[in-house]
């Protein structure tokens, strides 16, 4: 009888290109989503995009300079960030 061990995917590194947010996972997979899924990252400078940290033991990534968090679950499920609506002044 074999026993399957379920290991949760986790991010080990991330890169933000001019077109995509690319996460490398501990199991060797690479997951990418369009950069436009994060309006904060899309509007950020290259320096701000490069300043990230892994959070939640690899469950997500945080960009302190722009107050942005992206979860691996959101990337895998296809959940883009919603831009806040602007109220009429």
N, CA, C and O atoms as a CHARMM CRD file, in Angstrom:
* protein
*
  356
    1    1 UNK  N      0.84500  -1.17800   0.00000 PROA 1      0.00000
    2    1 UNK  CA     0.00000   0.00000   0.00000 PROA 1      0.00000
    3    1 UNK  C      0.88700   1.23800   0.00000 PROA 1      0.00000
    4    1 UNK  O      1.82600   1.34300   0.79000 PROA 1      0.00000
    5    2 UNK  N      0.58500   2.15500  -0.87700 PROA 2      0.00000
    6    2 UNK  CA     1.37200   3.38000  -0.93700 PROA 2      0.00000
    7    2 UNK  C      0.59700   4.51700  -0.28700 PROA 2      0.00000
    8    2 UNK  O     -0.63200   4.57000  -0.33600 PROA 2      0.00000
    9    3 UNK  N      1.33100   5.39900   0.30600 PROA 3      0.00000
   10    3 UNK  CA     0.72700   6.55400   0.95800 PROA 3      0.00000
   11    3 UNK  C      1.15900   7.81200   0.22700 PROA 3      0.00000
   12    3 UNK  O      2.35200   8.08100   0.08100 PROA 3      0.00000
   13    4 UNK  N      0.19900   8.56300  -0.22200 PROA 4      0.00000
   14    4 UNK  CA     0.50500   9.81200  -0.92000 PROA 4      0.00000
   15    4 UNK  C      0.67100  10.92500   0.11000 PROA 4      0.00000
   16    4 UNK  O     -0.12300  11.05700   1.04100 PROA 4      0.00000
   17    5 UNK  N      1.69900  11.70500  -0.07400 PROA 5      0.00000
   18    5 UNK  CA     1.93200  12.84400   0.79600 PROA 5      0.00000
   19    5 UNK  C      1.62000  14.09200  -0.01000 PROA 5      0.00000
   20    5 UNK  O      2.18100  14.31500  -1.08300 PROA 5      0.00000
   21    6 UNK  N      0.72800  14.88900   0.51800 PROA 6      0.00000
   22    6 UNK  CA     0.35600  16.11900  -0.17900 PROA 6      0.00000
   23    6 UNK  C      1.22900  17.25800   0.33400 PROA 6      0.00000
   24    6 UNK  O      1.24300  17.56500   1.52600 PROA 6      0.00000
   25    7 UNK  N      1.93500  17.85900  -0.56800 PROA 7      0.00000
   26    7 UNK  CA     2.77900  18.99500  -0.22700 PROA 7      0.00000
   27    7 UNK  C      2.17800  20.22400  -0.89200 PROA 7      0.00000
   28    7 UNK  O      1.97700  20.25900  -2.10600 PROA 7      0.00000
   29    8 UNK  N      1.90100  21.21800  -0.08200 PROA 8      0.00000
   30    8 UNK  CA     1.32800  22.45200  -0.60800 PROA 8      0.00000
   31    8 UNK  C      2.36500  23.19200  -1.44500 PROA 8      0.00000
   32    8 UNK  O      3.53100  23.26900  -1.05900 PROA 8      0.00000
   33    9 UNK  N      1.95000  23.73600  -2.59000 PROA 9      0.00000
   34    9 UNK  CA     2.89400  24.51200  -3.39800 PROA 9      0.00000
   35    9 UNK  C      3.29900  25.78000  -2.64600 PROA 9      0.00000
   36    9 UNK  O      2.50900  26.35700  -1.89900 PROA 9      0.00000
   37   10 UNK  N      4.54500  26.19700  -2.85800 PROA 10     0.00000
   38   10 UNK  CA     5.00600  27.43100  -2.23400 PROA 10     0.00000
   39   10 UNK  C      5.96400  28.15600  -3.14700 PROA 10     0.00000
   40   10 UNK  O      6.72900  27.54100  -3.89000 PROA 10     0.00000
   41   11 UNK  N      5.91200  29.46400  -3.08200 PROA 11     0.00000
   42   11 UNK  CA     6.76400  30.32600  -3.90000 PROA 11     0.00000
   43   11 UNK  C      8.14600  30.41300  -3.27900 PROA 11     0.00000
   44   11 UNK  O      8.28700  30.57400  -2.06700 PROA 11     0.00000
   45   12 UNK  N      9.17500  30.30400  -4.13000 PROA 12     0.00000
   46   12 UNK  CA    10.54600  30.49200  -3.64400 PROA 12     0.00000
   47   12 UNK  C     11.19100  31.74800  -4.23000 PROA 12     0.00000
   48   12 UNK  O     12.14000  32.28100  -3.65500 PROA 12     0.00000
   49   13 UNK  N     10.68500  32.22200  -5.36500 PROA 13     0.00000
   50   13 UNK  CA    11.18600  33.46800  -5.93300 PROA 13     0.00000
   51   13 UNK  C     10.15100  34.03300  -6.89200 PROA 13     0.00000
   52   13 UNK  O      9.24600  33.33600  -7.35000 PROA 13     0.00000
   53   14 UNK  N     10.31300  35.31700  -7.18000 PROA 14     0.00000
   54   14 UNK  CA     9.37400  35.97800  -8.07900 PROA 14     0.00000
   55   14 UNK  C     10.13500  36.97900  -8.93800 PROA 14     0.00000
   56   14 UNK  O     11.15400  37.53100  -8.52300 PROA 14     0.00000
   57   15 UNK  N      9.62200  37.19800 -10.13300 PROA 15     0.00000
   58   15 UNK  CA    10.18800  38.18600 -11.04200 PROA 15     0.00000
   59   15 UNK  C      9.01600  38.90700 -11.69500 PROA 15     0.00000
   60   15 UNK  O      8.02800  38.28200 -12.07900 PROA 15     0.00000
   61   16 UNK  N      9.13200  40.21200 -11.81600 PROA 16     0.00000
   62   16 UNK  CA     8.10100  40.98700 -12.48900 PROA 16     0.00000
   63   16 UNK  C      8.73200  41.56600 -13.74600 PROA 16     0.00000
   64   16 UNK  O      9.65600  42.37500 -13.67500 PROA 16     0.00000
   65   17 UNK  N      8.22400  41.14500 -14.89100 PROA 17     0.00000
   66   17 UNK  CA     8.71600  41.63500 -16.17000 PROA 17     0.00000
   67   17 UNK  C      7.78900  42.74600 -16.65100 PROA 17     0.00000
   68   17 UNK  O      6.85500  43.12300 -15.94300 PROA 17     0.00000
   69   18 UNK  N      8.03300  43.25700 -17.81500 PROA 18     0.00000
   70   18 UNK  CA     7.16100  44.26800 -18.39800 PROA 18     0.00000
   71   18 UNK  C      5.80500  43.72100 -18.80300 PROA 18     0.00000
   72   18 UNK  O      4.89900  44.48500 -19.13600 PROA 18     0.00000
   73   19 UNK  N      5.65900  42.39700 -18.77800 PROA 19     0.00000
   74   19 UNK  CA     4.41200  41.77700 -19.21600 PROA 19     0.00000
   75   19 UNK  C      3.78600  40.81100 -18.22000 PROA 19     0.00000
   76   19 UNK  O      2.59700  40.51100 -18.32400 PROA 19     0.00000
   77   20 UNK  N      4.57600  40.30700 -17.23800 PROA 20     0.00000
   78   20 UNK  CA     4.04900  39.24400 -16.38300 PROA 20     0.00000
   79   20 UNK  C      4.63900  39.27600 -14.97700 PROA 20     0.00000
   80   20 UNK  O      5.70300  39.84200 -14.72900 PROA 20     0.00000
   81   21 UNK  N      3.90300  38.64500 -14.07100 PROA 21     0.00000
   82   21 UNK  CA     4.37600  38.34800 -12.72600 PROA 21     0.00000
   83   21 UNK  C      4.68400  36.85400 -12.75100 PROA 21     0.00000
   84   21 UNK  O      3.79100  36.03900 -12.98500 PROA 21     0.00000
   85   22 UNK  N      5.93500  36.49400 -12.51200 PROA 22     0.00000
   86   22 UNK  CA     6.38700  35.11400 -12.66400 PROA 22     0.00000
   87   22 UNK  C      6.85900  34.58700 -11.31500 PROA 22     0.00000
   88   22 UNK  O      7.80000  35.12000 -10.72700 PROA 22     0.00000
   89   23 UNK  N      6.19900  33.53500 -10.82800 PROA 23     0.00000
   90   23 UNK  CA     6.56500  32.92500  -9.55000 PROA 23     0.00000
   91   23 UNK  C      7.17800  31.55100  -9.80100 PROA 23     0.00000
   92   23 UNK  O      6.63100  30.73600 -10.54400 PROA 23     0.00000
   93   24 UNK  N      8.31500  31.31300  -9.17000 PROA 24     0.00000
   94   24 UNK  CA     8.95200  29.99300  -9.21900 PROA 24     0.00000
   95   24 UNK  C      8.60300  29.27000  -7.93100 PROA 24     0.00000
   96   24 UNK  O      8.74600  29.81700  -6.83700 PROA 24     0.00000
   97   25 UNK  N      8.14000  28.02300  -8.07400 PROA 25     0.00000
   98   25 UNK  CA     7.69600  27.24600  -6.92600 PROA 25     0.00000
   99   25 UNK  C      8.75900  26.25600  -6.48100 PROA 25     0.00000
  100   25 UNK  O      9.64000  25.88200  -7.25600 PROA 25     0.00000
  101   26 UNK  N      8.66900  25.83700  -5.23600 PROA 26     0.00000
  102   26 UNK  CA     9.64400  24.91900  -4.65900 PROA 26     0.00000
  103   26 UNK  C      9.68700  23.58900  -5.40200 PROA 26     0.00000
  104   26 UNK  O     10.72800  22.93300  -5.43000 PROA 26     0.00000
  105   27 UNK  N      8.57200  23.18300  -6.00300 PROA 27     0.00000
  106   27 UNK  CA     8.53200  21.89500  -6.70200 PROA 27     0.00000
  107   27 UNK  C      9.00300  21.98500  -8.15400 PROA 27     0.00000
  108   27 UNK  O      8.91200  21.00700  -8.89700 PROA 27     0.00000
  109   28 UNK  N      9.50900  23.15900  -8.56400 PROA 28     0.00000
  110   28 UNK  CA    10.04700  23.31200  -9.90600 PROA 28     0.00000
  111   28 UNK  C      9.10600  23.94600 -10.90800 PROA 28     0.00000
  112   28 UNK  O      9.53100  24.31500 -12.00200 PROA 28     0.00000
  113   29 UNK  N      7.84100  24.08100 -10.56100 PROA 29     0.00000
  114   29 UNK  CA     6.90100  24.71500 -11.48400 PROA 29     0.00000
  115   29 UNK  C      7.13600  26.21400 -11.54400 PROA 29     0.00000
  116   29 UNK  O      7.69400  26.81900 -10.62900 PROA 29     0.00000
  117   30 UNK  N      6.69500  26.79200 -12.64900 PROA 30     0.00000
  118   30 UNK  CA     6.73200  28.23800 -12.83700 PROA 30     0.00000
  119   30 UNK  C      5.31000  28.66500 -13.18000 PROA 30     0.00000
  120   30 UNK  O      4.69100  28.12500 -14.09700 PROA 30     0.00000
  121   31 UNK  N      4.80000  29.64200 -12.43000 PROA 31     0.00000
  122   31 UNK  CA     3.44800  30.13800 -12.63700 PROA 31     0.00000
  123   31 UNK  C      3.55800  31.61100 -13.01600 PROA 31     0.00000
  124   31 UNK  O      4.27400  32.37000 -12.36200 PROA 31     0.00000
  125   32 UNK  N      2.85500  32.01600 -14.06200 PROA 32     0.00000
  126   32 UNK  CA     2.87500  33.42800 -14.42000 PROA 32     0.00000
  127   32 UNK  C      1.46400  33.91100 -14.71700 PROA 32     0.00000
  128   32 UNK  O      0.60600  33.16400 -15.18600 PROA 32     0.00000
  129   33 UNK  N      1.26000  35.18800 -14.42700 PROA 33     0.00000
  130   33 UNK  CA    -0.00800  35.84600 -14.73900 PROA 33     0.00000
  131   33 UNK  C      0.32200  37.17800 -15.39600 PROA 33     0.00000
  132   33 UNK  O      1.41600  37.70600 -15.19700 PROA 33     0.00000
  133   34 UNK  N     -0.60000  37.72900 -16.17200 PROA 34     0.00000
  134   34 UNK  CA    -0.33100  39.01000 -16.81800 PROA 34     0.00000
  135   34 UNK  C     -0.06600  40.11400 -15.78400 PROA 34     0.00000
  136   34 UNK  O     -0.70900  40.14600 -14.73500 PROA 34     0.00000
  137   35 UNK  N      0.85500  40.99500 -16.07100 PROA 35     0.00000
  138   35 UNK  CA     1.18300  42.10000 -15.18600 PROA 35     0.00000
  139   35 UNK  C     -0.04400  42.95900 -14.90200 PROA 35     0.00000
  140   35 UNK  O     -0.17400  43.50700 -13.80700 PROA 35     0.00000
  141   36 UNK  N     -0.93300  43.08100 -15.86300 PROA 36     0.00000
  142   36 UNK  CA    -2.12400  43.91700 -15.68400 PROA 36     0.00000
  143   36 UNK  C     -3.05400  43.38000 -14.58700 PROA 36     0.00000
  144   36 UNK  O     -3.98200  44.07700 -14.17600 PROA 36     0.00000
  145   37 UNK  N     -2.81700  42.15300 -14.10900 PROA 37     0.00000
  146   37 UNK  CA    -3.61600  41.62200 -13.00900 PROA 37     0.00000
  147   37 UNK  C     -3.34100  42.36900 -11.71100 PROA 37     0.00000
  148   37 UNK  O     -4.14300  42.29000 -10.78000 PROA 37     0.00000
  149   38 UNK  N     -2.23900  43.08300 -11.62700 PROA 38     0.00000
  150   38 UNK  CA    -1.92600  43.89100 -10.45000 PROA 38     0.00000
  151   38 UNK  C     -1.69000  45.32800 -10.90200 PROA 38     0.00000
  152   38 UNK  O     -0.61100  45.66300 -11.39100 PROA 38     0.00000
  153   39 UNK  N     -2.68100  46.15500 -10.73900 PROA 39     0.00000
  154   39 UNK  CA    -2.52600  47.54600 -11.17900 PROA 39     0.00000
  155   39 UNK  C     -1.42400  48.25200 -10.39900 PROA 39     0.00000
  156   39 UNK  O     -0.77000  49.14400 -10.94000 PROA 39     0.00000
  157   40 UNK  N     -1.20200  47.87600  -9.14100 PROA 40     0.00000
  158   40 UNK  CA    -0.12500  48.50300  -8.36900 PROA 40     0.00000
  159   40 UNK  C      1.24300  48.15100  -8.95700 PROA 40     0.00000
  160   40 UNK  O      2.10100  49.02000  -9.10700 PROA 40     0.00000
  161   41 UNK  N      1.43900  46.87800  -9.28600 PROA 41     0.00000
  162   41 UNK  CA     2.71500  46.47400  -9.88800 PROA 41     0.00000
  163   41 UNK  C      2.86400  47.04600 -11.28600 PROA 41     0.00000
  164   41 UNK  O      3.96500  47.41600 -11.69400 PROA 41     0.00000
  165   42 UNK  N      1.77900  47.11900 -12.01300 PROA 42     0.00000
  166   42 UNK  CA     1.82100  47.66800 -13.37000 PROA 42     0.00000
  167   42 UNK  C      2.28000  49.13200 -13.33900 PROA 42     0.00000
  168   42 UNK  O      3.00200  49.57200 -14.23400 PROA 42     0.00000
  169   43 UNK  N      1.86900  49.87800 -12.32400 PROA 43     0.00000
  170   43 UNK  CA     2.22900  51.28800 -12.20600 PROA 43     0.00000
  171   43 UNK  C      3.54200  51.51600 -11.44900 PROA 43     0.00000
  172   43 UNK  O      4.02700  52.64600 -11.39400 PROA 43     0.00000
  173   44 UNK  N      4.11900  50.46700 -10.87000 PROA 44     0.00000
  174   44 UNK  CA     5.33700  50.58800 -10.06400 PROA 44     0.00000
  175   44 UNK  C      6.58400  50.75600 -10.93100 PROA 44     0.00000
  176   44 UNK  O      6.59900  50.40000 -12.10900 PROA 44     0.00000
  177   45 UNK  N      7.61500  51.30200 -10.31900 PROA 45     0.00000
  178   45 UNK  CA     8.90400  51.41900 -10.99800 PROA 45     0.00000
  179   45 UNK  C      9.60300  50.05600 -10.99600 PROA 45     0.00000
  180   45 UNK  O      9.23700  49.18200 -10.21100 PROA 45     0.00000
  181   46 UNK  N     10.59200  49.86400 -11.85400 PROA 46     0.00000
  182   46 UNK  CA    11.34700  48.60800 -11.81700 PROA 46     0.00000
  183   46 UNK  C     11.98300  48.34600 -10.44600 PROA 46     0.00000
  184   46 UNK  O     12.06000  47.19900 -10.00600 PROA 46     0.00000
  185   47 UNK  N     12.43500  49.40200  -9.77800 PROA 47     0.00000
  186   47 UNK  CA    13.02900  49.24300  -8.45100 PROA 47     0.00000
  187   47 UNK  C     11.98900  48.75700  -7.44300 PROA 47     0.00000
  188   47 UNK  O     12.27500  47.88200  -6.62500 PROA 47     0.00000
  189   48 UNK  N     10.79100  49.31800  -7.50000 PROA 48     0.00000
  190   48 UNK  CA     9.72100  48.88500  -6.60100 PROA 48     0.00000
  191   48 UNK  C      9.30600  47.44800  -6.90100 PROA 48     0.00000
  192   48 UNK  O      9.04000  46.67800  -5.97800 PROA 48     0.00000
  193   49 UNK  N      9.24800  47.08400  -8.15800 PROA 49     0.00000
  194   49 UNK  CA     8.88200  45.71100  -8.53800 PROA 49     0.00000
  195   49 UNK  C      9.90700  44.69700  -8.04900 PROA 49     0.00000
  196   49 UNK  O      9.55900  43.55800  -7.73900 PROA 49     0.00000
  197   50 UNK  N     11.16100  45.10800  -7.97800 PROA 50     0.00000
  198   50 UNK  CA    12.23900  44.19500  -7.57800 PROA 50     0.00000
  199   50 UNK  C     12.35100  44.05200  -6.06300 PROA 50     0.00000
  200   50 UNK  O     13.07300  43.17600  -5.58700 PROA 50     0.00000
  201   51 UNK  N     11.65600  44.88800  -5.29800 PROA 51     0.00000
  202   51 UNK  CA    11.74700  44.86600  -3.83800 PROA 51     0.00000
  203   51 UNK  C     10.55000  44.10600  -3.26700 PROA 51     0.00000
  204   51 UNK  O      9.53400  44.71300  -2.92900 PROA 51     0.00000
  205   52 UNK  N     10.66500  42.79100  -3.16000 PROA 52     0.00000
  206   52 UNK  CA     9.58300  41.93200  -2.70800 PROA 52     0.00000
  207   52 UNK  C     10.08400  41.01800  -1.59800 PROA 52     0.00000
  208   52 UNK  O     11.28800  40.87100  -1.39000 PROA 52     0.00000
  209   53 UNK  N      9.13800  40.40900  -0.88800 PROA 53     0.00000
  210   53 UNK  CA     9.48200  39.40200   0.10300 PROA 53     0.00000
  211   53 UNK  C      8.42000  38.30600   0.09500 PROA 53     0.00000
  212   53 UNK  O      7.23700  38.56100  -0.13300 PROA 53     0.00000
  213   54 UNK  N      8.87000  37.09100   0.34800 PROA 54     0.00000
  214   54 UNK  CA     7.96600  35.94700   0.44700 PROA 54     0.00000
  215   54 UNK  C      7.23100  36.04700   1.77900 PROA 54     0.00000
  216   54 UNK  O      7.83900  36.36100   2.80200 PROA 54     0.00000
  217   55 UNK  N      5.92900  35.78000   1.77200 PROA 55     0.00000
  218   55 UNK  CA     5.15000  35.79000   3.00500 PROA 55     0.00000
  219   55 UNK  C      4.41900  34.46400   3.16900 PROA 55     0.00000
  220   55 UNK  O      4.19000  33.74000   2.20000 PROA 55     0.00000
  221   56 UNK  N      4.05600  34.15500   4.41800 PROA 56     0.00000
  222   56 UNK  CA     3.26300  32.95800   4.69600 PROA 56     0.00000
  223   56 UNK  C      3.92600  31.67100   4.27500 PROA 56     0.00000
  224   56 UNK  O      3.26000  30.79000   3.73100 PROA 56     0.00000
  225   57 UNK  N      5.21600  31.53400   4.50800 PROA 57     0.00000
  226   57 UNK  CA     5.95400  30.31600   4.14500 PROA 57     0.00000
  227   57 UNK  C      5.81600  29.95700   2.67200 PROA 57     0.00000
  228   57 UNK  O      5.75100  28.78200   2.31100 PROA 57     0.00000
  229   58 UNK  N      5.77200  30.98700   1.82500 PROA 58     0.00000
  230   58 UNK  CA     5.70000  30.76500   0.38500 PROA 58     0.00000
  231   58 UNK  C      4.30200  30.81500  -0.18900 PROA 58     0.00000
  232   58 UNK  O      4.10800  30.50800  -1.36500 PROA 58     0.00000
  233   59 UNK  N      3.32300  31.19700   0.61400 PROA 59     0.00000
  234   59 UNK  CA     1.94400  31.26000   0.12900 PROA 59     0.00000
  235   59 UNK  C      1.64900  32.54300  -0.62900 PROA 59     0.00000
  236   59 UNK  O      0.61700  32.65800  -1.29000 PROA 59     0.00000
  237   60 UNK  N      2.56000  33.51100  -0.53200 PROA 60     0.00000
  238   60 UNK  CA     2.33900  34.76300  -1.23000 PROA 60     0.00000
  239   60 UNK  C      3.58500  35.61400  -1.28400 PROA 60     0.00000
  240   60 UNK  O      4.64700  35.22900  -0.79600 PROA 60     0.00000
  241   61 UNK  N      3.43500  36.78100  -1.88900 PROA 61     0.00000
  242   61 UNK  CA     4.53200  37.73300  -2.05700 PROA 61     0.00000
  243   61 UNK  C      4.01800  39.10900  -1.64900 PROA 61     0.00000
  244   61 UNK  O      2.87300  39.46500  -1.92800 PROA 61     0.00000
  245   62 UNK  N      4.88300  39.88000  -0.98400 PROA 62     0.00000
  246   62 UNK  CA     4.53100  41.23000  -0.54700 PROA 62     0.00000
  247   62 UNK  C      5.53500  42.22300  -1.10400 PROA 62     0.00000
  248   62 UNK  O      6.74400  41.99500  -1.05400 PROA 62     0.00000
  249   63 UNK  N      5.01800  43.34200  -1.64200 PROA 63     0.00000
  250   63 UNK  CA     5.83100  44.45800  -2.11200 PROA 63     0.00000
  251   63 UNK  C      5.54800  45.62400  -1.16800 PROA 63     0.00000
  252   63 UNK  O      4.53600  46.30900  -1.31600 PROA 63     0.00000
  253   64 UNK  N      6.43000  45.85300  -0.20700 PROA 64     0.00000
  254   64 UNK  CA     6.20100  46.88000   0.82400 PROA 64     0.00000
  255   64 UNK  C      6.12600  48.28000   0.23200 PROA 64     0.00000
  256   64 UNK  O      5.32000  49.09400   0.68200 PROA 64     0.00000
  257   65 UNK  N      6.94900  48.57300  -0.76600 PROA 65     0.00000
  258   65 UNK  CA     7.00200  49.92300  -1.33000 PROA 65     0.00000
  259   65 UNK  C      5.67400  50.37600  -1.92900 PROA 65     0.00000
  260   65 UNK  O      5.38000  51.57000  -1.96000 PROA 65     0.00000
  261   66 UNK  N      4.87500  49.42600  -2.40300 PROA 66     0.00000
  262   66 UNK  CA     3.61000  49.78400  -3.05000 PROA 66     0.00000
  263   66 UNK  C      2.40400  49.15700  -2.33900 PROA 66     0.00000
  264   66 UNK  O      1.27900  49.23600  -2.83300 PROA 66     0.00000
  265   67 UNK  N      2.64400  48.53400  -1.17800 PROA 67     0.00000
  266   67 UNK  CA     1.59200  47.91300  -0.37600 PROA 67     0.00000
  267   67 UNK  C      0.76400  46.92700  -1.19500 PROA 67     0.00000
  268   67 UNK  O     -0.46400  47.00900  -1.22600 PROA 67     0.00000
  269   68 UNK  N      1.44400  45.99800  -1.85600 PROA 68     0.00000
  270   68 UNK  CA     0.77700  44.99500  -2.69400 PROA 68     0.00000
  271   68 UNK  C      1.10300  43.59900  -2.17800 PROA 68     0.00000
  272   68 UNK  O      2.25200  43.30500  -1.85000 PROA 68     0.00000
  273   69 UNK  N      0.10100  42.75300  -2.11000 PROA 69     0.00000
  274   69 UNK  CA     0.25400  41.34200  -1.76500 PROA 69     0.00000
  275   69 UNK  C     -0.40000  40.51700  -2.85700 PROA 69     0.00000
  276   69 UNK  O     -1.49700  40.83300  -3.31800 PROA 69     0.00000
  277   70 UNK  N      0.28200  39.45700  -3.26800 PROA 70     0.00000
  278   70 UNK  CA    -0.28300  38.52600  -4.24600 PROA 70     0.00000
  279   70 UNK  C     -0.13200  37.12600  -3.67600 PROA 70     0.00000
  280   70 UNK  O      0.95300  36.73800  -3.24400 PROA 70     0.00000
  281   71 UNK  N     -1.22100  36.37000  -3.67600 PROA 71     0.00000
  282   71 UNK  CA    -1.16700  35.00400  -3.15800 PROA 71     0.00000
  283   71 UNK  C     -0.95800  34.01600  -4.30000 PROA 71     0.00000
  284   71 UNK  O     -1.38000  34.25200  -5.43200 PROA 71     0.00000
  285   72 UNK  N     -0.30600  32.91900  -3.98400 PROA 72     0.00000
  286   72 UNK  CA    -0.14400  31.85800  -4.96900 PROA 72     0.00000
  287   72 UNK  C     -1.50400  31.29200  -5.34100 PROA 72     0.00000
  288   72 UNK  O     -1.75100  30.97700  -6.50600 PROA 72     0.00000
  289   73 UNK  N     -2.37900  31.16100  -4.36800 PROA 73     0.00000
  290   73 UNK  CA    -3.72000  30.65500  -4.65300 PROA 73     0.00000
  291   73 UNK  C     -4.43700  31.54300  -5.66700 PROA 73     0.00000
  292   73 UNK  O     -5.09200  31.04100  -6.58000 PROA 73     0.00000
  293   74 UNK  N     -4.31400  32.85800  -5.50900 PROA 74     0.00000
  294   74 UNK  CA    -4.93200  33.77600  -6.45900 PROA 74     0.00000
  295   74 UNK  C     -4.35400  33.62700  -7.85700 PROA 74     0.00000
  296   74 UNK  O     -5.08200  33.68800  -8.84700 PROA 74     0.00000
  297   75 UNK  N     -3.03000  33.43000  -7.93400 PROA 75     0.00000
  298   75 UNK  CA    -2.39400  33.23000  -9.23600 PROA 75     0.00000
  299   75 UNK  C     -2.88900  31.94200  -9.88000 PROA 75     0.00000
  300   75 UNK  O     -3.18900  31.91700 -11.07400 PROA 75     0.00000
  301   76 UNK  N     -2.97700  30.86900  -9.09100 PROA 76     0.00000
  302   76 UNK  CA    -3.39700  29.57300  -9.62700 PROA 76     0.00000
  303   76 UNK  C     -4.87300  29.55900 -10.00700 PROA 76     0.00000
  304   76 UNK  O     -5.25700  28.89300 -10.96800 PROA 76     0.00000
  305   77 UNK  N     -5.69300  30.27600  -9.27200 PROA 77     0.00000
  306   77 UNK  CA    -7.14000  30.30800  -9.54100 PROA 77     0.00000
  307   77 UNK  C     -7.53300  31.36600 -10.56200 PROA 77     0.00000
  308   77 UNK  O     -8.66100  31.36500 -11.05500 PROA 77     0.00000
  309   78 UNK  N     -6.61300  32.26700 -10.88300 PROA 78     0.00000
  310   78 UNK  CA    -6.91600  33.30100 -11.87400 PROA 78     0.00000
  311   78 UNK  C     -7.73800  34.44000 -11.30700 PROA 78     0.00000
  312   78 UNK  O     -8.78600  34.79400 -11.84700 PROA 78     0.00000
  313   79 UNK  N     -7.25100  35.01600 -10.20400 PROA 79     0.00000
  314   79 UNK  CA    -7.98400  36.09400  -9.54800 PROA 79     0.00000
  315   79 UNK  C     -7.18700  37.39300  -9.63500 PROA 79     0.00000
  316   79 UNK  O     -6.29900  37.62100  -8.81400 PROA 79     0.00000
  317   80 UNK  N     -7.48800  38.25400 -10.61900 PROA 80     0.00000
  318   80 UNK  CA    -6.77800  39.52700 -10.72200 PROA 80     0.00000
  319   80 UNK  C     -7.20400  40.49300  -9.61900 PROA 80     0.00000
  320   80 UNK  O     -8.31400  40.39600  -9.09600 PROA 80     0.00000
  321   81 UNK  N     -6.31800  41.42100  -9.27000 PROA 81     0.00000
  322   81 UNK  CA    -6.64600  42.45300  -8.28500 PROA 81     0.00000
  323   81 UNK  C     -7.62300  43.44300  -8.89800 PROA 81     0.00000
  324   81 UNK  O     -7.52800  43.79200 -10.07500 PROA 81     0.00000
  325   82 UNK  N     -8.55900  43.88500  -8.08000 PROA 82     0.00000
  326   82 UNK  CA    -9.53000  44.87100  -8.55900 PROA 82     0.00000
  327   82 UNK  C     -9.02600  46.27000  -8.23300 PROA 82     0.00000
  328   82 UNK  O     -8.59900  46.54700  -7.11200 PROA 82     0.00000
  329   83 UNK  N     -9.08200  47.13200  -9.21500 PROA 83     0.00000
  330   83 UNK  CA    -8.70200  48.53300  -9.01400 PROA 83     0.00000
  331   83 UNK  C     -9.85800  49.19900  -8.25800 PROA 83     0.00000
  332   83 UNK  O    -11.02300  49.02600  -8.61400 PROA 83     0.00000
  333   84 UNK  N     -9.52400  49.95800  -7.21800 PROA 84     0.00000
  334   84 UNK  CA   -10.61800  50.61700  -6.48600 PROA 84     0.00000
  335   84 UNK  C    -11.34300  51.61800  -7.38300 PROA 84     0.00000
  336   84 UNK  O    -10.73400  52.28800  -8.21700 PROA 84     0.00000
  337   85 UNK  N    -12.64200  51.69900  -7.19200 PROA 85     0.00000
  338   85 UNK  CA   -13.39700  52.65700  -7.98900 PROA 85     0.00000
  339   85 UNK  C    -13.18800  54.04700  -7.40900 PROA 85     0.00000
  340   85 UNK  O    -13.03000  54.22000  -6.20000 PROA 85     0.00000
  341   86 UNK  N    -13.19200  55.00900  -8.28100 PROA 86     0.00000
  342   86 UNK  CA   -13.01500  56.39100  -7.85600 PROA 86     0.00000
  343   86 UNK  C    -14.37600  57.03100  -7.67100 PROA 86     0.00000
  344   86 UNK  O    -15.24900  56.93800  -8.53400 PROA 86     0.00000
  345   87 UNK  N    -14.53900  57.67900  -6.53700 PROA 87     0.00000
  346   87 UNK  CA   -15.79100  58.36300  -6.24700 PROA 87     0.00000
  347   87 UNK  C    -15.78400  59.74600  -6.89500 PROA 87     0.00000
  348   87 UNK  O    -14.75200  60.41400  -6.96100 PROA 87     0.00000
  349   88 UNK  N    -16.94000  60.15100  -7.36300 PROA 88     0.00000
  350   88 UNK  CA   -17.05600  61.49200  -7.96000 PROA 88     0.00000
  351   88 UNK  C    -16.88600  62.52700  -6.85300 PROA 88     0.00000
  352   88 UNK  O    -17.43600  62.37800  -5.76200 PROA 88     0.00000
  353   89 UNK  N    -16.12800  63.56500  -7.14200 PROA 89     0.00000
  354   89 UNK  CA   -15.88700  64.59600  -6.13300 PROA 89     0.00000
  355   89 UNK  C    -16.82500  65.74600  -6.30500 PROA 89     0.00000
  356   89 UNK  O    -16.76700  66.70900  -5.54100 PROA 89     0.00000
